[in-house]
Structure formats: structure tokens, C-alpha cells
């Protein structure tokens, strides 16, 4: 019997992780979120899932949950995500990313949890030296004055806190660095839902950020959750794992794919890139493959599922 705490449970990845882990009736799931960006009400009702509206920066309320429940494991996903938030709310991004993680890990260590999974980000690599990018790539903040790096910086510090707070403890940990997880109901502050929403209202030109030559490697939500659970159950203790795909797509190529699916002729209007955005992002996924994980949903299959949600409103 496991009692599993999931922070950020009302968010895109957190919600799907709650659902998947709850399929094992021996698991008791504690779904925690403060409902600022996530939505605990979006989680399906099950006997082995309880929802808790808790802000991680409220250490007193958080510890009350640890005292009341015999928590065995924790997945820490709570964060202020979304590119717009990095630029517009860097102080809040850091507040949640640093205070929340610090308070949580103090309690994880105090109550001797068996395992802690920290969700980091591909943003920690910034502009990597090598592509595909291995987990051994140096982490960096290239410009301390750029508010974008509030998020990547908080994740780097979160990794440092995880490694060093649990170094001498009994709790085993893993750090996961997800790369461009996508799927239905992922919110609007990401490149794919933004593109699809713009196409729905398309008239003369599709305005995009940058030239369209930036490329990303996307992983569908079901595959991302499956990879996460591979790490949880089979991953080597105290190791870091990239989660993603080794198939890379330029934004222009994605627009062509969408235009073909929708049977639309699309003209692109390019614009300025976000300062600090990188031109390529492609992870090395050998470590997660070694655990036996294999992505099952192709990018086109995933896009089709997103279109049903965002374009045709088949929710």
C-alpha cells in the first residue's frame, strides 16, 4: 500500500499522473494544488483520490497534511509554468519554485519518505553545448537580468535542493527533465495550443513568434506519464532522466502538418523571438529507453487529438 503525494496535481501533467496512479487500487493518492493555475475539480472522482487545496509556500498547512497522512512517496510538479509568466511574474515563479520546493523537501526528509520525484525542466539546459542533449549537460543561466530565467533558475536550484537535502537521508530520489509535453487540455500558454487557437480564428495571416525555424521535440502526455512511471518503479536511485522524443520538428513544419490536416492554405507572418529562447531543443533519451520505455503516440496522432480538443471543441 502506497500513499502518494502529488503536488501540482491540478495541472496538465499532474492531473494525468493522478489518474494513472489511481488505477492501482492499492495506491492512495493525495492530490495537492492551490488552484491558481491548476484545477483540482478537473480530477476524476475516485475512492482512492483525495484533493487538498494547499499552497506549498504555506508550510504550516503543508505539514498538517504530512502529520495526518502516512505519506510514502511524493511527485513534486507544482510550479508556475508558461512562457508569459516567466516574463511577467518572475517573482511569483521564484517564490513557488524555491520556497515551495524547500518547504516540501524539509518535510520529505523529516518524515522519511521512501521516494521523491522532482520534476525539473528542459529549460535548465538553456542553449546546450550538445544536441541531442544528455543529462550530463552543464546547467546554466546565461543572463541574470532576463526574467525568463526565473523558471529555469528555480528548477536548477530545485535540483540542487533535492540532491543535497536528500544526500544523507533514507529517501531515494529521481530528477525528471521533461521536454515539451503536449496533449489536450494543457492550457493555452504553450506553442501548440497557441498555434491551434490562432488557426481557429485564422483570416489572412498566421502571426508567429520568430521565423518558424526554431525546432522542438514533443512527447505526448500519455507517453510522458508512462515514462515517469518507468522512472518511479524501475529507475536507478538518485539519477536524472530526460523525458521526451528524439524526433524534432520546426515550427514551420508543424504549421504545414496542421494546414494539411485542416485542409487550409496558411500564410505565415513572422515576428520577434522571445529574448532568451533557444533555437533547438532535442533530448538524448537513451537512459529512459534503457528502462524499457518506448513512446507509442506519434506526433501527428497527438496533434489530431489536440485538434479535437482545441479546434473542434470535442472536450
Secondary structure, 3 states (H helix, E strand, C coil): CEEEEEECCCCHHHHHHHHHHHCCCCEEEEEEECCCCCCHHHCCCCCCEEEEECCCCCHHHHHHHHHHCCCCEEEECCCCCCHHHHHHCHHHHHHHHHHHHHHHHHHHHHCCCCEEEEECCHHHHCCCCCCCECCCCCCCCCCCCCCCHHHHHHHHHHHHHHHHHCCCCCCEEEEEEECCEECCCCCCCCHHHHHHHHHHCCCCCEECCCCCCCEEECEEHHHHHHHHHHHHHHCCCCEEEEECCCCEEEHHHHHHHHHHHHCCCCCEECCCCCCCCCCEECECCHHHHHCCCCCCCCHHHHHHHHHHHHCCCCC
